[in-house]
Every structure is written in structure tokens, then in C-alpha cells.
Amino acid sequence: MPLESILILAISALCIGISKAGFSGISLIAVYLLAQTFGAKESLGIALPMLILADLMVYPAFRKHGSWKQVWPVLFPALIAIAAGSILLLYLPNKIMTPVIGIIILAMAIILILRSFFNTHIENMAKSTAFRYASATSGGIATVLANAAGPIFQLYFLTIRLPKMELIGVCARFFLIANLIKLPLNAQLNLITTDTIVTNLYLTPVLALGIFTGKKFLHRIPQKTFELLILIFATLAGIKLTFF
């Protein structure tokens, strides 16, 4: 494998590790680099084992934060969306779906911004079943088509005012299940091979470094700063997916 490809894989693994520790928008750097280097669909099979390895490391690290009880309300609609996204993955080109995912992320970011000006209305909307289902469905489709659900779910949990450590704990639980469910589909499409698995195993130390770095930074920043960073990262990710 060329040195340039190895470097891109290492940077991607580092970004995924940091994103799993709470800064989900950074994962879009990995999505972009892997897609540009290996191809849009092929990159899904390279990224998914990385994500699962990171999930397996992050869940124990944050298991005392959040609970499975907070996962179940979004898991069911997300699983239905993952099934629908699997069908779309077979037939729709990424050039159509990627901007749609970007628009969804930008819409979530706008809702979070509006919370500051129309607090009561946004709070009522955020607590509604329709908003929860819309967020979970969007995230389910985004995770299948582009591994880009992190910003959507983080923005949703911020909108319902989940504290930062609980947010990371709940996301760790949710994505551990969601990414394991996606594994058979990616294998069936021959996106995951022996080579991609071996490559991911070599990248495990880099993933661990990213998680460690992200977790250290997470403990040092207050809730308001955390929310602002998530909003900035998500907005940049949404702009990138929508327009570039």
C-alpha cells in the first residue's frame, strides 16, 4: 500500500477516535478522506470496522455515563431507517444522498441555534415523538449511506438538553448496536474483506490514541463550550456534505 494511503488511513483513524470521544463532526474528515482515496462505497467497508473497534473501546470508558434506557426511544426508528438505508445503498448513488444528509445536519444545527431565541417552542418540539422519530430516522439512514449519523444524534441529544457526559455515554451505546447491525450488510456487499479487517487491526493503536486525546479534552471543557464546538463541527460537516 502506498505511503500516502497509509497516512490517510492513520489520520482517518485518529479523527474517528476523537469523534467517538464526543466531537462527532470531526469524523466527517475521515469520511471525506477515505471516500476520496478509496471510493465512496468502498470507504464504507474500510471505516465500519474502525468504527466498531472504536465503539468497543469507548463504551467501557463511558459506561457509567448515560443508560440503555435513554437509547431505546431512538433505537427502534433508527433500526427501521437502517433497513431502508440498506436498500437505498444498493440503488442510489452517493452524489444524491450525501447532500441530503448534509441538509439534515444543517437543519438540526439551525434548530439548536433557534433554541436560544425560542426556548419554549423548541423545548416542546424536542420532547415530541415526531421530532424524536424524525431525528432517529435521519440518523439511521445517514449511518448506512455515509457513516455520518454522529452529528445528527449529538445535535438531537443537545436539543433535549442531555449533559455532555451522558450524551457521550448514550451515543456510545447506540452506535455500538447500530454499527454491529451494519456489519453483515457491508460483508454481503463485499465492502468488508480480510484485507480491510487486517488493516483496521493495525490502526487500533491510532484509534485508541484518538479516543484518549478526545476524552482528555472533553473533561477540560465546560458544557457551554462543548455545545458550541459540537454546533461548529456539525455545521461545517453539513456544509461540506451539502455543497462540496
Secondary structure, 3 states (H helix, E strand, C coil): CCHHHHHHHHHHHHHHHHHHCCCHHHHHHHHHHHHHHHCHHHHHHHHHHHHHHHHHHHHHHHCCCCCHHHCHHHHHHHHHHHHHHHHHHHHCCHHHHHHHHHHHHHHHHHHHHHCCCCHHHHHHHHCCHHHHHHHHHHHHHHHHHHCCCHHHHHHHHHHCCCCHHHHHHHHHHHHHHHHHHHHHHHHHCCCCCHHHHHHHHHHHHHHHHHHHHHHHHHHHCCHHHHHHHHHHHHHHHHHHHHHC
